[in-house]
Amino acid sequence: MPSRRLFRQLRILALLFILLVVAGDAWLSTSRSTDWNDSLWVVLYPINASDDIAVAEYLAQLQAASFAPIEDFITGQAGAYGLGNNKLVSVRLGPEVRSLPPDPPQNRNIPGVMWWSLKLRLWALRAGWGQDGPPADVRIYVIYYNDRYLPRLDHSLGLQKGLLGIVHAYAGRSHAAGNNFIIAHELLHTLGASDKYDMADNQPVYPAGYAEPDKLPLYPQEKAEIMGGRIPLGADRSDIPASLQRAMIGRETAREIKWAN
């Protein structure tokens, strides 16, 4: 009995030590990610959600150039906040990952979320073992699905602690522009940006979730604030933007990622 109790205490201490190391590394990485002194390396790791043949064929021809609009969007938006024309984000395509990340907890209590977050970071660490690929400041795992069999995608997420994101996306060239919008949204989450839409109905929150909150007349808006997620057409109507060309980074988001005061 004493040995069992000792083993349990040692296991808890080991987990706490791992959590402390991960938390310390996350704090240092987070601080570096938004000083904007150097280009931020973002590596995207594709995952075939269900070993689908059509998805596998799409992943086989996927290239880093497919994600160039994300780089262009970040660099272009940074110019509006006086960061010059330097390439702030460099997006690279990593090797395909063969396992799925742990599902987020159904019960969103704090201990459950903390435990899941630790499991997710350990999964990401294991997924990278033995794989060649470019170095990453931010890791985003893009899980691709066949749109013929999945009418609705799960919610994507980006974690500032750990600088990693999980994006649920549809395979296919026709979905590439929309996927890039979601990836850019989650990338900004990893850098400290918050959602600016109402979780109850997905409508952008005024004024922070509007690209042009001072526009007269206010509706319809021409673009989506990237963290608002949609283009407001009326007080309770909005459209999902087709691409990053219909998006911008608003001032509140710029403050959160240290582009503005």
MIZALUM-889836 format. One record per residue (C-alpha): residue number from 1; x, y, z. Coordinates in pm, 1 decimal. Example, Ala and Ser with C-alpha at 12.3 -4.5 7.8 and 13.67 -1.06 7.14 Angstrom:
2
<rec><i>1</i><c1>1230.0</c1><c2>-450.0</c2><c3>780.0</c3></rec>
<rec><i>2</i><c1>1367.0</c1><c2>-106.0</c2><c3>714.0</c3></rec>
// end
This chain:
261
<rec><i>1</i><c1>0.0</c1><c2>0.0</c2><c3>0.0</c3></rec>
<rec><i>2</i><c1>274.3</c1><c2>254.0</c2><c3>87.5</c3></rec>
<rec><i>3</i><c1>456.7</c1><c2>168.7</c2><c3>-236.9</c3></rec>
<rec><i>4</i><c1>141.5</c1><c2>235.7</c2><c3>-438.4</c3></rec>
<rec><i>5</i><c1>97.8</c1><c2>572.1</c2><c3>-267.0</c3></rec>
<rec><i>6</i><c1>463.1</c1><c2>656.4</c2><c3>-330.2</c3></rec>
<rec><i>7</i><c1>429.8</c1><c2>565.0</c2><c3>-697.8</c3></rec>
<rec><i>8</i><c1>123.2</c1><c2>789.9</c2><c3>-727.3</c3></rec>
<rec><i>9</i><c1>304.3</c1><c2>1078.8</c2><c3>-562.9</c3></rec>
<rec><i>10</i><c1>606.1</c1><c2>1034.0</c2><c3>-792.6</c3></rec>
<rec><i>11</i><c1>378.1</c1><c2>1027.3</c2><c3>-1096.8</c3></rec>
<rec><i>12</i><c1>210.4</c1><c2>1350.7</c2><c3>-987.0</c3></rec>
<rec><i>13</i><c1>549.1</c1><c2>1514.1</c2><c3>-926.0</c3></rec>
<rec><i>14</i><c1>667.2</c1><c2>1404.5</c2><c3>-1271.1</c3></rec>
<rec><i>15</i><c1>355.6</c1><c2>1549.9</c2><c3>-1434.8</c3></rec>
<rec><i>16</i><c1>397.2</c1><c2>1875.1</c2><c3>-1242.3</c3></rec>
<rec><i>17</i><c1>760.7</c1><c2>1895.4</c2><c3>-1351.7</c3></rec>
<rec><i>18</i><c1>662.0</c1><c2>1841.7</c2><c3>-1715.9</c3></rec>
<rec><i>19</i><c1>389.8</c1><c2>2104.5</c2><c3>-1682.7</c3></rec>
<rec><i>20</i><c1>639.5</c1><c2>2351.3</c2><c3>-1530.6</c3></rec>
<rec><i>21</i><c1>891.7</c1><c2>2294.0</c2><c3>-1810.9</c3></rec>
<rec><i>22</i><c1>624.7</c1><c2>2326.7</c2><c3>-2078.9</c3></rec>
<rec><i>23</i><c1>482.4</c1><c2>2641.5</c2><c3>-1916.8</c3></rec>
<rec><i>24</i><c1>826.3</c1><c2>2802.4</c2><c3>-1892.0</c3></rec>
<rec><i>25</i><c1>908.8</c1><c2>2725.8</c2><c3>-2253.2</c3></rec>
<rec><i>26</i><c1>565.1</c1><c2>2853.2</c2><c3>-2360.5</c3></rec>
<rec><i>27</i><c1>620.6</c1><c2>3183.5</c2><c3>-2178.9</c3></rec>
<rec><i>28</i><c1>957.6</c1><c2>3240.6</c2><c3>-2343.2</c3></rec>
<rec><i>29</i><c1>826.7</c1><c2>3142.1</c2><c3>-2686.9</c3></rec>
<rec><i>30</i><c1>520.7</c1><c2>3365.4</c2><c3>-2651.9</c3></rec>
<rec><i>31</i><c1>736.1</c1><c2>3664.4</c2><c3>-2559.3</c3></rec>
<rec><i>32</i><c1>959.1</c1><c2>3611.3</c2><c3>-2861.8</c3></rec>
<rec><i>33</i><c1>668.0</c1><c2>3556.7</c2><c3>-3100.2</c3></rec>
<rec><i>34</i><c1>531.9</c1><c2>3910.1</c2><c3>-3067.7</c3></rec>
<rec><i>35</i><c1>846.4</c1><c2>4118.0</c2><c3>-3043.6</c3></rec>
<rec><i>36</i><c1>843.7</c1><c2>4122.5</c2><c3>-3428.9</c3></rec>
<rec><i>37</i><c1>1221.5</c1><c2>4159.2</c2><c3>-3446.3</c3></rec>
<rec><i>38</i><c1>1254.4</c1><c2>3862.6</c2><c3>-3680.3</c3></rec>
<rec><i>39</i><c1>1033.9</c1><c2>3683.9</c2><c3>-3928.2</c3></rec>
<rec><i>40</i><c1>803.6</c1><c2>3438.2</c2><c3>-3754.6</c3></rec>
<rec><i>41</i><c1>832.2</c1><c2>3084.5</c2><c3>-3890.7</c3></rec>
<rec><i>42</i><c1>492.6</c1><c2>2920.9</c2><c3>-3918.6</c3></rec>
<rec><i>43</i><c1>488.7</c1><c2>2554.4</c2><c3>-4019.4</c3></rec>
<rec><i>44</i><c1>168.8</c1><c2>2385.5</c2><c3>-4134.7</c3></rec>
<rec><i>45</i><c1>140.7</c1><c2>2010.7</c2><c3>-4085.0</c3></rec>
<rec><i>46</i><c1>-130.6</c1><c2>1843.2</c2><c3>-4295.7</c3></rec>
<rec><i>47</i><c1>-328.9</c1><c2>1549.2</c2><c3>-4156.6</c3></rec>
<rec><i>48</i><c1>-565.0</c1><c2>1318.2</c2><c3>-4345.2</c3></rec>
<rec><i>49</i><c1>-858.8</c1><c2>1292.6</c2><c3>-4105.7</c3></rec>
<rec><i>50</i><c1>-975.8</c1><c2>945.3</c2><c3>-4208.5</c3></rec>
<rec><i>51</i><c1>-724.0</c1><c2>806.0</c2><c3>-4459.9</c3></rec>
<rec><i>52</i><c1>-958.0</c1><c2>919.7</c2><c3>-4738.5</c3></rec>
<rec><i>53</i><c1>-818.5</c1><c2>853.0</c2><c3>-5088.5</c3></rec>
<rec><i>54</i><c1>-934.2</c1><c2>1185.4</c2><c3>-5234.2</c3></rec>
<rec><i>55</i><c1>-783.6</c1><c2>1373.2</c2><c3>-4939.8</c3></rec>
<rec><i>56</i><c1>-457.3</c1><c2>1179.1</c2><c3>-4977.2</c3></rec>
<rec><i>57</i><c1>-437.7</c1><c2>1278.9</c2><c3>-5344.8</c3></rec>
<rec><i>58</i><c1>-492.7</c1><c2>1643.2</c2><c3>-5251.3</c3></rec>
<rec><i>59</i><c1>-224.8</c1><c2>1634.9</c2><c3>-4982.4</c3></rec>
<rec><i>60</i><c1>20.5</c1><c2>1475.0</c2><c3>-5224.6</c3></rec>
<rec><i>61</i><c1>8.8</c1><c2>1782.0</c2><c3>-5450.7</c3></rec>
<rec><i>62</i><c1>-10.4</c1><c2>2040.5</c2><c3>-5171.5</c3></rec>
<rec><i>63</i><c1>268.1</c1><c2>2300.3</c2><c3>-5184.5</c3></rec>
<rec><i>64</i><c1>384.1</c1><c2>2584.2</c2><c3>-4963.0</c3></rec>
<rec><i>65</i><c1>279.5</c1><c2>2828.6</c2><c3>-5237.3</c3></rec>
<rec><i>66</i><c1>-81.8</c1><c2>2740.3</c2><c3>-5160.3</c3></rec>
<rec><i>67</i><c1>-43.6</c1><c2>2932.8</c2><c3>-4832.1</c3></rec>
<rec><i>68</i><c1>137.6</c1><c2>3238.1</c2><c3>-4969.1</c3></rec>
<rec><i>69</i><c1>-180.4</c1><c2>3451.4</c2><c3>-4930.8</c3></rec>
<rec><i>70</i><c1>-138.5</c1><c2>3419.6</c2><c3>-4552.2</c3></rec>
<rec><i>71</i><c1>210.2</c1><c2>3572.9</c2><c3>-4570.0</c3></rec>
<rec><i>72</i><c1>85.6</c1><c2>3847.2</c2><c3>-4803.3</c3></rec>
<rec><i>73</i><c1>-209.3</c1><c2>3923.8</c2><c3>-4576.1</c3></rec>
<rec><i>74</i><c1>-0.3</c1><c2>3957.9</c2><c3>-4259.0</c3></rec>
<rec><i>75</i><c1>268.7</c1><c2>4167.3</c2><c3>-4430.0</c3></rec>
<rec><i>76</i><c1>16.4</c1><c2>4389.9</c2><c3>-4604.4</c3></rec>
<rec><i>77</i><c1>-183.1</c1><c2>4452.3</c2><c3>-4287.0</c3></rec>
<rec><i>78</i><c1>131.3</c1><c2>4523.3</c2><c3>-4084.6</c3></rec>
<rec><i>79</i><c1>214.3</c1><c2>4810.8</c2><c3>-4316.4</c3></rec>
<rec><i>80</i><c1>-97.9</c1><c2>4995.0</c2><c3>-4201.2</c3></rec>
<rec><i>81</i><c1>45.2</c1><c2>4995.4</c2><c3>-3847.1</c3></rec>
<rec><i>82</i><c1>387.6</c1><c2>5126.1</c2><c3>-3940.4</c3></rec>
<rec><i>83</i><c1>577.4</c1><c2>4796.7</c2><c3>-3941.5</c3></rec>
<rec><i>84</i><c1>718.2</c1><c2>4857.5</c2><c3>-4289.3</c3></rec>
<rec><i>85</i><c1>728.7</c1><c2>4604.9</c2><c3>-4569.8</c3></rec>
<rec><i>86</i><c1>938.0</c1><c2>4340.6</c2><c3>-4395.6</c3></rec>
<rec><i>87</i><c1>815.5</c1><c2>3983.3</c2><c3>-4423.5</c3></rec>
<rec><i>88</i><c1>683.8</c1><c2>3929.2</c2><c3>-4070.9</c3></rec>
<rec><i>89</i><c1>558.5</c1><c2>3575.3</c2><c3>-4125.3</c3></rec>
<rec><i>90</i><c1>714.0</c1><c2>3295.3</c2><c3>-4325.8</c3></rec>
<rec><i>91</i><c1>475.6</c1><c2>3004.6</c2><c3>-4385.7</c3></rec>
<rec><i>92</i><c1>623.5</c1><c2>2664.0</c2><c3>-4462.3</c3></rec>
<rec><i>93</i><c1>468.1</c1><c2>2325.2</c2><c3>-4531.5</c3></rec>
<rec><i>94</i><c1>580.0</c1><c2>2053.5</c2><c3>-4294.3</c3></rec>
<rec><i>95</i><c1>561.3</c1><c2>1675.8</c2><c3>-4338.6</c3></rec>
<rec><i>96</i><c1>227.8</c1><c2>1498.6</c2><c3>-4311.9</c3></rec>
<rec><i>97</i><c1>137.9</c1><c2>1387.3</c2><c3>-3960.1</c3></rec>
<rec><i>98</i><c1>-11.3</c1><c2>1038.9</c2><c3>-3929.5</c3></rec>
<rec><i>99</i><c1>-196.3</c1><c2>1071.2</c2><c3>-3599.3</c3></rec>
<rec><i>100</i><c1>-486.3</c1><c2>1283.5</c2><c3>-3479.2</c3></rec>
<rec><i>101</i><c1>-464.9</c1><c2>1527.0</c2><c3>-3186.6</c3></rec>
<rec><i>102</i><c1>-661.5</c1><c2>1456.1</c2><c3>-2867.4</c3></rec>
<rec><i>103</i><c1>-1021.3</c1><c2>1578.3</c2><c3>-2875.7</c3></rec>
<rec><i>104</i><c1>-1098.0</c1><c2>1883.1</c2><c3>-2661.0</c3></rec>
<rec><i>105</i><c1>-1294.1</c1><c2>1802.8</c2><c3>-2344.7</c3></rec>
<rec><i>106</i><c1>-1673.8</c1><c2>1817.0</c2><c3>-2356.2</c3></rec>
<rec><i>107</i><c1>-1677.4</c1><c2>1958.4</c2><c3>-2005.1</c3></rec>
<rec><i>108</i><c1>-1485.9</c1><c2>2286.7</c2><c3>-2026.9</c3></rec>
<rec><i>109</i><c1>-1391.4</c1><c2>2304.3</c2><c3>-1657.6</c3></rec>
<rec><i>110</i><c1>-1049.0</c1><c2>2450.8</c2><c3>-1584.0</c3></rec>
<rec><i>111</i><c1>-870.9</c1><c2>2127.7</c2><c3>-1471.9</c3></rec>
<rec><i>112</i><c1>-1007.5</c1><c2>1940.6</c2><c3>-1774.6</c3></rec>
<rec><i>113</i><c1>-896.4</c1><c2>2210.4</c2><c3>-2017.2</c3></rec>
<rec><i>114</i><c1>-551.7</c1><c2>2230.6</c2><c3>-1855.6</c3></rec>
<rec><i>115</i><c1>-505.3</c1><c2>1854.7</c2><c3>-1877.4</c3></rec>
<rec><i>116</i><c1>-620.1</c1><c2>1849.8</c2><c3>-2240.9</c3></rec>
<rec><i>117</i><c1>-386.8</c1><c2>2140.0</c2><c3>-2324.6</c3></rec>
<rec><i>118</i><c1>-93.8</c1><c2>1947.5</c2><c3>-2177.1</c3></rec>
<rec><i>119</i><c1>-191.1</c1><c2>1632.5</c2><c3>-2368.2</c3></rec>
<rec><i>120</i><c1>-217.5</c1><c2>1833.9</c2><c3>-2689.4</c3></rec>
<rec><i>121</i><c1>130.8</c1><c2>1977.5</c2><c3>-2647.6</c3></rec>
<rec><i>122</i><c1>275.4</c1><c2>1635.3</c2><c3>-2566.1</c3></rec>
<rec><i>123</i><c1>99.1</c1><c2>1495.7</c2><c3>-2875.7</c3></rec>
<rec><i>124</i><c1>252.1</c1><c2>1773.9</c2><c3>-3088.2</c3></rec>
<rec><i>125</i><c1>593.9</c1><c2>1695.9</c2><c3>-2942.3</c3></rec>
<rec><i>126</i><c1>559.2</c1><c2>1325.6</c2><c3>-3024.3</c3></rec>
<rec><i>127</i><c1>422.6</c1><c2>1404.1</c2><c3>-3371.7</c3></rec>
<rec><i>128</i><c1>743.2</c1><c2>1593.0</c2><c3>-3449.0</c3></rec>
<rec><i>129</i><c1>985.2</c1><c2>1326.0</c2><c3>-3330.5</c3></rec>
<rec><i>130</i><c1>1200.6</c1><c2>1183.2</c2><c3>-3606.7</c3></rec>
<rec><i>131</i><c1>1057.2</c1><c2>1414.4</c2><c3>-3872.3</c3></rec>
<rec><i>132</i><c1>1265.6</c1><c2>1633.9</c2><c3>-4095.3</c3></rec>
<rec><i>133</i><c1>1129.4</c1><c2>1973.8</c2><c3>-4176.4</c3></rec>
<rec><i>134</i><c1>1174.7</c1><c2>2345.3</c2><c3>-4129.3</c3></rec>
<rec><i>135</i><c1>1207.0</c1><c2>2490.5</c2><c3>-3777.0</c3></rec>
<rec><i>136</i><c1>883.6</c1><c2>2626.2</c2><c3>-3636.6</c3></rec>
<rec><i>137</i><c1>796.3</c1><c2>2918.0</c2><c3>-3410.0</c3></rec>
<rec><i>138</i><c1>426.8</c1><c2>2840.5</c2><c3>-3454.7</c3></rec>
<rec><i>139</i><c1>294.4</c1><c2>2495.8</c2><c3>-3545.3</c3></rec>
<rec><i>140</i><c1>-47.2</c1><c2>2461.3</c2><c3>-3702.8</c3></rec>
<rec><i>141</i><c1>-192.4</c1><c2>2117.7</c2><c3>-3771.8</c3></rec>
<rec><i>142</i><c1>-442.4</c1><c2>2126.4</c2><c3>-4057.6</c3></rec>
<rec><i>143</i><c1>-680.6</c1><c2>1829.8</c2><c3>-4050.3</c3></rec>
<rec><i>144</i><c1>-830.7</c1><c2>1778.3</c2><c3>-4396.4</c3></rec>
<rec><i>145</i><c1>-1167.9</c1><c2>1617.6</c2><c3>-4464.9</c3></rec>
<rec><i>146</i><c1>-1360.0</c1><c2>1512.8</c2><c3>-4773.7</c3></rec>
<rec><i>147</i><c1>-1651.1</c1><c2>1757.3</c2><c3>-4809.7</c3></rec>
<rec><i>148</i><c1>-1866.8</c1><c2>1482.1</c2><c3>-4959.8</c3></rec>
<rec><i>149</i><c1>-1888.4</c1><c2>1302.1</c2><c3>-4627.2</c3></rec>
<rec><i>150</i><c1>-1870.4</c1><c2>1581.8</c2><c3>-4370.1</c3></rec>
<rec><i>151</i><c1>-2125.4</c1><c2>1862.8</c2><c3>-4412.1</c3></rec>
<rec><i>152</i><c1>-1998.9</c1><c2>2062.9</c2><c3>-4113.7</c3></rec>
<rec><i>153</i><c1>-1649.8</c1><c2>2110.9</c2><c3>-3977.4</c3></rec>
<rec><i>154</i><c1>-1552.9</c1><c2>2108.4</c2><c3>-3611.8</c3></rec>
<rec><i>155</i><c1>-1440.8</c1><c2>2432.0</c2><c3>-3450.6</c3></rec>
<rec><i>156</i><c1>-1076.1</c1><c2>2518.6</c2><c3>-3512.9</c3></rec>
<rec><i>157</i><c1>-856.0</c1><c2>2659.5</c2><c3>-3237.7</c3></rec>
<rec><i>158</i><c1>-531.4</c1><c2>2839.0</c2><c3>-3171.6</c3></rec>
<rec><i>159</i><c1>-342.9</c1><c2>2829.6</c2><c3>-2841.1</c3></rec>
<rec><i>160</i><c1>-111.6</c1><c2>3110.0</c2><c3>-2737.4</c3></rec>
<rec><i>161</i><c1>37.7</c1><c2>2883.1</c2><c3>-2471.2</c3></rec>
<rec><i>162</i><c1>232.8</c1><c2>2642.0</c2><c3>-2682.5</c3></rec>
<rec><i>163</i><c1>205.1</c1><c2>2845.5</c2><c3>-3003.6</c3></rec>
<rec><i>164</i><c1>9.3</c1><c2>2578.7</c2><c3>-3184.1</c3></rec>
<rec><i>165</i><c1>-319.9</c1><c2>2556.4</c2><c3>-3365.8</c3></rec>
<rec><i>166</i><c1>-561.1</c1><c2>2291.1</c2><c3>-3487.1</c3></rec>
<rec><i>167</i><c1>-747.9</c1><c2>2377.2</c2><c3>-3806.9</c3></rec>
<rec><i>168</i><c1>-1029.2</c1><c2>2168.6</c2><c3>-3953.7</c3></rec>
<rec><i>169</i><c1>-1041.2</c1><c2>2216.2</c2><c3>-4330.0</c3></rec>
<rec><i>170</i><c1>-1184.5</c1><c2>2068.9</c2><c3>-4647.6</c3></rec>
<rec><i>171</i><c1>-951.6</c1><c2>1919.7</c2><c3>-4907.8</c3></rec>
<rec><i>172</i><c1>-970.4</c1><c2>2060.0</c2><c3>-5258.9</c3></rec>
<rec><i>173</i><c1>-847.7</c1><c2>2364.5</c2><c3>-5449.1</c3></rec>
<rec><i>174</i><c1>-1190.7</c1><c2>2527.2</c2><c3>-5433.1</c3></rec>
<rec><i>175</i><c1>-1158.6</c1><c2>2536.6</c2><c3>-5052.9</c3></rec>
<rec><i>176</i><c1>-799.4</c1><c2>2668.0</c2><c3>-5039.8</c3></rec>
<rec><i>177</i><c1>-885.2</c1><c2>3038.3</c2><c3>-5005.1</c3></rec>
<rec><i>178</i><c1>-1138.2</c1><c2>2972.2</c2><c3>-4729.6</c3></rec>
<rec><i>179</i><c1>-892.8</c1><c2>2745.4</c2><c3>-4550.5</c3></rec>
<rec><i>180</i><c1>-630.8</c1><c2>3020.4</c2><c3>-4557.6</c3></rec>
<rec><i>181</i><c1>-875.8</c1><c2>3256.8</c2><c3>-4388.8</c3></rec>
<rec><i>182</i><c1>-927.8</c1><c2>3006.6</c2><c3>-4105.4</c3></rec>
<rec><i>183</i><c1>-554.2</c1><c2>2937.0</c2><c3>-4074.3</c3></rec>
<rec><i>184</i><c1>-478.2</c1><c2>3309.8</c2><c3>-4051.7</c3></rec>
<rec><i>185</i><c1>-750.6</c1><c2>3350.0</c2><c3>-3786.7</c3></rec>
<rec><i>186</i><c1>-606.7</c1><c2>3068.3</c2><c3>-3573.9</c3></rec>
<rec><i>187</i><c1>-250.0</c1><c2>3188.8</c2><c3>-3630.6</c3></rec>
<rec><i>188</i><c1>-346.6</c1><c2>3524.6</c2><c3>-3480.6</c3></rec>
<rec><i>189</i><c1>-499.9</c1><c2>3341.8</c2><c3>-3183.9</c3></rec>
<rec><i>190</i><c1>-158.8</c1><c2>3187.4</c2><c3>-3112.7</c3></rec>
<rec><i>191</i><c1>-13.2</c1><c2>3539.7</c2><c3>-3108.5</c3></rec>
<rec><i>192</i><c1>-263.4</c1><c2>3667.5</c2><c3>-2853.6</c3></rec>
<rec><i>193</i><c1>-560.1</c1><c2>3787.5</c2><c3>-3062.1</c3></rec>
<rec><i>194</i><c1>-906.9</c1><c2>3719.6</c2><c3>-2921.7</c3></rec>
<rec><i>195</i><c1>-1230.0</c1><c2>3628.9</c2><c3>-3099.8</c3></rec>
<rec><i>196</i><c1>-1450.0</c1><c2>3925.3</c2><c3>-3184.0</c3></rec>
<rec><i>197</i><c1>-1777.6</c1><c2>3754.9</c2><c3>-3261.2</c3></rec>
<rec><i>198</i><c1>-2071.4</c1><c2>3644.2</c2><c3>-3049.2</c3></rec>
<rec><i>199</i><c1>-2038.8</c1><c2>3272.0</c2><c3>-2970.4</c3></rec>
<rec><i>200</i><c1>-2418.7</c1><c2>3239.5</c2><c3>-2963.7</c3></rec>
<rec><i>201</i><c1>-2483.0</c1><c2>3338.5</c2><c3>-3325.9</c3></rec>
<rec><i>202</i><c1>-2135.8</c1><c2>3389.7</c2><c3>-3481.2</c3></rec>
<rec><i>203</i><c1>-2217.3</c1><c2>3753.5</c2><c3>-3561.0</c3></rec>
<rec><i>204</i><c1>-1925.8</c1><c2>4001.9</c2><c3>-3538.8</c3></rec>
<rec><i>205</i><c1>-1928.9</c1><c2>4215.1</c2><c3>-3224.8</c3></rec>
<rec><i>206</i><c1>-1942.9</c1><c2>4590.7</c2><c3>-3275.7</c3></rec>
<rec><i>207</i><c1>-1709.4</c1><c2>4777.9</c2><c3>-3286.3</c3></rec>
<rec><i>208</i><c1>-1403.6</c1><c2>4550.4</c2><c3>-3243.4</c3></rec>
<rec><i>209</i><c1>-1534.4</c1><c2>4283.7</c2><c3>-3483.1</c3></rec>
<rec><i>210</i><c1>-1597.6</c1><c2>4530.2</c2><c3>-3766.6</c3></rec>
<rec><i>211</i><c1>-1340.0</c1><c2>4617.0</c2><c3>-4031.3</c3></rec>
<rec><i>212</i><c1>-1477.7</c1><c2>4973.2</c2><c3>-4059.0</c3></rec>
<rec><i>213</i><c1>-1665.8</c1><c2>5054.8</c2><c3>-3738.4</c3></rec>
<rec><i>214</i><c1>-1683.5</c1><c2>5426.0</c2><c3>-3830.6</c3></rec>
<rec><i>215</i><c1>-1826.9</c1><c2>5371.9</c2><c3>-4179.4</c3></rec>
<rec><i>216</i><c1>-2141.3</c1><c2>5570.9</c2><c3>-4265.7</c3></rec>
<rec><i>217</i><c1>-2374.8</c1><c2>5415.2</c2><c3>-4333.7</c3></rec>
<rec><i>218</i><c1>-2244.0</c1><c2>5130.0</c2><c3>-4121.3</c3></rec>
<rec><i>219</i><c1>-2394.6</c1><c2>4857.9</c2><c3>-4341.1</c3></rec>
<rec><i>220</i><c1>-2303.1</c1><c2>4682.4</c2><c3>-4549.9</c3></rec>
<rec><i>221</i><c1>-1939.0</c1><c2>4645.1</c2><c3>-4455.6</c3></rec>
<rec><i>222</i><c1>-1699.7</c1><c2>4564.5</c2><c3>-4739.0</c3></rec>
<rec><i>223</i><c1>-1459.5</c1><c2>4341.9</c2><c3>-4545.4</c3></rec>
<rec><i>224</i><c1>-1437.2</c1><c2>4118.0</c2><c3>-4240.7</c3></rec>
<rec><i>225</i><c1>-1223.8</c1><c2>4196.0</c2><c3>-3940.0</c3></rec>
<rec><i>226</i><c1>-1015.8</c1><c2>3879.0</c2><c3>-3930.1</c3></rec>
<rec><i>227</i><c1>-1105.8</c1><c2>3791.5</c2><c3>-3569.9</c3></rec>
<rec><i>228</i><c1>-1469.1</c1><c2>3893.5</c2><c3>-3623.6</c3></rec>
<rec><i>229</i><c1>-1479.1</c1><c2>3620.7</c2><c3>-3885.4</c3></rec>
<rec><i>230</i><c1>-1758.0</c1><c2>3755.5</c2><c3>-4106.8</c3></rec>
<rec><i>231</i><c1>-1854.4</c1><c2>4054.6</c2><c3>-4319.8</c3></rec>
<rec><i>232</i><c1>-2143.3</c1><c2>4239.0</c2><c3>-4146.7</c3></rec>
<rec><i>233</i><c1>-2425.1</c1><c2>4312.8</c2><c3>-4391.1</c3></rec>
<rec><i>234</i><c1>-2678.5</c1><c2>4424.1</c2><c3>-4131.3</c3></rec>
<rec><i>235</i><c1>-2734.8</c1><c2>4426.7</c2><c3>-3757.6</c3></rec>
<rec><i>236</i><c1>-2801.0</c1><c2>4052.4</c2><c3>-3760.3</c3></rec>
<rec><i>237</i><c1>-2675.4</c1><c2>3944.1</c2><c3>-4103.9</c3></rec>
<rec><i>238</i><c1>-2325.4</c1><c2>3861.4</c2><c3>-4219.7</c3></rec>
<rec><i>239</i><c1>-2135.1</c1><c2>3671.7</c2><c3>-4489.3</c3></rec>
<rec><i>240</i><c1>-1837.4</c1><c2>3440.0</c2><c3>-4459.9</c3></rec>
<rec><i>241</i><c1>-1555.7</c1><c2>3596.6</c2><c3>-4666.0</c3></rec>
<rec><i>242</i><c1>-1437.6</c1><c2>3393.6</c2><c3>-4961.8</c3></rec>
<rec><i>243</i><c1>-1072.2</c1><c2>3475.1</c2><c3>-4903.4</c3></rec>
<rec><i>244</i><c1>-824.4</c1><c2>3690.9</c2><c3>-4714.7</c3></rec>
<rec><i>245</i><c1>-868.8</c1><c2>3958.1</c2><c3>-4980.7</c3></rec>
<rec><i>246</i><c1>-1195.9</c1><c2>4039.5</c2><c3>-4805.0</c3></rec>
<rec><i>247</i><c1>-1036.0</c1><c2>4068.4</c2><c3>-4460.4</c3></rec>
<rec><i>248</i><c1>-833.9</c1><c2>4311.3</c2><c3>-4252.3</c3></rec>
<rec><i>249</i><c1>-677.3</c1><c2>4336.8</c2><c3>-3907.2</c3></rec>
<rec><i>250</i><c1>-856.7</c1><c2>4590.5</c2><c3>-3690.0</c3></rec>
<rec><i>251</i><c1>-696.7</c1><c2>4813.0</c2><c3>-3428.8</c3></rec>
<rec><i>252</i><c1>-800.3</c1><c2>4604.3</c2><c3>-3127.7</c3></rec>
<rec><i>253</i><c1>-649.9</c1><c2>4291.2</c2><c3>-3282.1</c3></rec>
<rec><i>254</i><c1>-338.4</c1><c2>4492.7</c2><c3>-3370.7</c3></rec>
<rec><i>255</i><c1>-303.7</c1><c2>4594.8</c2><c3>-3005.6</c3></rec>
<rec><i>256</i><c1>-336.1</c1><c2>4234.2</c2><c3>-2889.8</c3></rec>
<rec><i>257</i><c1>-55.3</c1><c2>4112.8</c2><c3>-3118.1</c3></rec>
<rec><i>258</i><c1>167.1</c1><c2>4411.3</c2><c3>-3023.9</c3></rec>
<rec><i>259</i><c1>136.3</c1><c2>4600.2</c2><c3>-3350.2</c3></rec>
<rec><i>260</i><c1>-22.4</c1><c2>4903.5</c2><c3>-3187.6</c3></rec>
<rec><i>261</i><c1>-52.4</c1><c2>5068.7</c2><c3>-2847.0</c3></rec>
// end
